[in-house]
Amino acid sequence: MTTPARHREQTLVEAFVRLADTLVTDYDVIDLFHGLCADCVSLLGADAAGLLLTDQRGSLQLVSASNEQAQVVELFQLQADQGPCLDCFRTGVQVRVDDLATEDRWPRFTSRARENGFGSVHALPMRLRGEVVGALNLFHRQRHVMDDADLGVGQALADVATIAILTDRSSRQRELLTEQLQAALTSRVIIEQAKGVLAERGGIGLDQAFARMRSYARGRQVRLADVARDVVEGVIDTRVLLD
């Protein structure tokens, strides 16, 4: 019988193998971002995760969230221009908030995060050789103290993912990041539209609609954004995704 520790170790190895594969093969950038969030949830016991990356103007943009509640909180954080992920990005160091009920640094963010059911949040920088290109947020429903080991695993995942994003020579890092981010933002809009179509037609939640599309894309080895575009444009019969 596989022990919980052994299972976690195996899952962790699989996560790093998936990230390493992106260094030598063409990959779906959207699936990379969502996979990173999903791995943080499964490996670190987080209830949700969100990923923000910088654009060519130095502003953060939401590129992935593991569920709708995290997406709402991340978007509000950007709109309010306050929160742990922004501080993490600006300073390049981890930001730990074990208990949002006692946090007073970002009152508007804290209020919205608690309204959406979160009790703690930890932000980890996405960094490469001193350059910070984004931040990864880990949310827990209850007050939660993440130990150094779990934070180390989360940071390692974030660091390897950053290397995967910036795979070309250092002189092209900014150009490549801009291309990747623009593709991610464009794809996210299409994916949100497709989630709405599937949710309405199937009478299911938005998170479930996304899971259906991602499973379909992975099963056929096609890009998630292409599946979403086909859903929106009516190329795919949505009954195939909803059955």
Sequence and secondary structure as in RCSB ss.txt:
>XXXX:A:sequence
MTTPARHREQTLVEAFVRLADTLVTDYDVIDLFHGLCADCVSLLGADAAGLLLTDQRGSLQLVSASNEQAQVVEL
FQLQADQGPCLDCFRTGVQVRVDDLATEDRWPRFTSRARENGFGSVHALPMRLRGEVVGALNLFHRQRHVMDDAD
LGVGQALADVATIAILTDRSSRQRELLTEQLQAALTSRVIIEQAKGVLAERGGIGLDQAFARMRSYARGRQVRLA
DVARDVVEGVIDTRVLLD
>XXXX:A:secstr
   HHHHHHHHHHHHHHHHHHTTTS   HHHHHHHHHHHHHHHH  SEEEEEEE TTS EEEEEESSHHHHHHHH
HHHHHT SHHHHHHHH S EEES GGG  SSHHHHHHHHHTT  EEEEEEEEETTEEEEEEEEEESS     HHH
HHHHHHHHHHHHHHHT S GGGHHHHHHHHHHHHHHHHHHHHHHHHHHHHHHT  HHHHHHHHHHHHHHHT  HH
HHHHHHHHT S HHHHH 
